[in-house]
Amino acid sequence: MRPLGDRRAHVRLEVVGALWGTLELSETADVLNISTTGALIESPLPAVPDSSQLVILVIDDQELSVETHVRHNSRVVPESDPPQYLIGLEFVSPPTKLVHSIERLGEGLGGGSEAAV
């Protein structure tokens, strides 16, 4: 018979040492600036610097999955409620369609200049 305080249906094991896991969350974020090498986004959730994240960008009504590395993360205003974070992302092998769309966007601005992350 189980003790009255333990109502778990399955046995739990103690972890000794480091055990890593992954938690995938889906949250909409605003793209503040973008280049062919990365983007700066504003998100209600922070990201871990130096982590890899799969980002889905919607371009011309098509979803493009892009593997990214988080290069920096900072809270916009410490007392904001809800909190907002600025996250610098570096694209890892961005799809050709994404690169071409960003280049077209730059040409539309007249200078063809890219925004830096």
C-alpha positions as CSV (number, residue, x, y, z in Angstrom):
1,M,0.0,0.0,0.0
2,R,1.3,3.5,-0.9
3,P,1.7,6.2,1.7
4,L,-1.3,8.6,1.9
5,G,0.8,11.6,0.8
6,D,2.1,9.9,-2.4
7,R,-0.7,9.6,-5.0
8,R,1.5,9.1,-8.1
9,A,0.5,6.4,-10.5
10,H,4.1,5.8,-11.6
11,V,7.4,5.4,-9.8
12,R,9.6,8.5,-10.0
13,L,13.4,8.1,-10.1
14,E,15.9,10.5,-8.6
15,V,18.2,12.0,-11.1
16,V,21.8,12.2,-10.0
17,G,23.9,14.6,-12.1
18,A,22.9,16.6,-15.2
19,L,20.0,15.5,-17.3
20,W,19.0,17.7,-20.3
21,G,15.7,17.9,-21.9
22,T,13.9,20.0,-24.6
23,L,10.7,22.0,-24.3
24,E,9.1,23.3,-27.4
25,L,6.9,26.3,-27.1
26,S,5.1,28.1,-29.9
27,E,4.7,31.8,-29.5
28,T,4.2,34.6,-32.1
29,A,6.9,37.2,-32.2
30,D,7.3,40.5,-34.1
31,V,10.2,40.8,-36.5
32,L,11.8,44.2,-35.8
33,N,14.6,44.0,-38.4
34,I,15.9,41.3,-40.7
35,S,18.9,40.6,-43.0
36,T,20.1,37.7,-45.0
37,T,22.1,36.5,-42.0
38,G,19.7,37.0,-39.1
39,A,16.9,38.9,-37.5
40,L,16.0,40.8,-34.4
41,I,12.6,39.8,-32.9
42,E,10.5,41.0,-30.0
43,S,8.9,38.1,-28.0
44,P,6.9,37.7,-24.8
45,L,9.2,34.7,-24.0
46,P,13.0,34.9,-23.5
47,A,15.4,32.6,-25.4
48,V,18.6,31.0,-24.1
49,P,21.7,32.6,-25.6
50,D,23.8,30.2,-27.7
51,S,20.8,27.8,-28.1
52,S,19.4,26.6,-31.4
53,Q,15.8,27.4,-32.2
54,L,13.6,26.5,-35.1
55,V,11.8,29.7,-36.3
56,I,8.9,29.7,-38.7
57,L,8.7,32.9,-40.8
58,V,5.7,33.7,-43.0
59,I,6.8,35.2,-46.3
60,D,4.4,35.7,-49.2
61,D,1.8,33.7,-47.3
62,Q,4.2,30.7,-47.2
63,E,5.7,29.3,-44.0
64,L,9.5,28.9,-44.1
65,S,11.3,27.0,-41.3
66,V,14.7,28.4,-40.5
67,E,17.2,26.9,-38.0
68,T,18.7,29.7,-36.0
69,H,21.2,30.4,-33.2
70,V,20.3,32.8,-30.4
71,R,23.0,35.3,-30.2
72,H,21.6,37.7,-27.6
73,N,18.5,38.1,-25.4
74,S,17.5,41.1,-23.3
75,R,14.4,42.3,-21.6
76,V,12.9,45.5,-23.2
77,V,11.8,47.3,-20.0
78,P,12.4,45.5,-16.7
79,E,9.1,46.5,-15.2
80,S,6.9,45.9,-18.3
81,D,3.9,43.8,-17.8
82,P,3.7,41.4,-19.7
83,P,7.5,41.3,-20.2
84,Q,8.9,41.6,-23.7
85,Y,12.3,40.4,-24.9
86,L,14.6,41.5,-27.8
87,I,16.2,38.3,-29.3
88,G,19.0,38.4,-31.8
89,L,18.9,35.4,-34.1
90,E,21.5,34.2,-36.6
91,F,20.2,32.1,-39.5
92,V,21.9,28.8,-40.1
93,S,21.7,27.9,-43.8
94,P,18.6,30.0,-44.6
95,P,16.4,28.8,-47.4
96,T,17.0,30.4,-50.8
97,K,13.4,31.7,-50.9
98,L,14.1,33.6,-47.6
99,V,17.3,35.1,-48.9
100,H,15.7,36.3,-52.2
101,S,12.7,37.8,-50.3
102,I,15.0,39.7,-48.0
103,E,17.1,40.9,-50.9
104,R,13.9,42.1,-52.7
105,L,12.8,43.9,-49.6
106,G,16.2,45.7,-49.5
107,E,15.9,46.7,-53.1
108,G,12.5,48.2,-52.4
109,L,14.1,50.5,-49.8
110,G,16.3,52.0,-52.5
111,G,19.7,51.3,-51.0
112,G,19.7,47.5,-50.9
113,S,21.2,47.8,-47.4
114,E,20.6,45.1,-44.9
115,A,19.6,45.6,-41.3
116,A,22.1,44.0,-38.9
117,V,21.2,41.7,-36.0
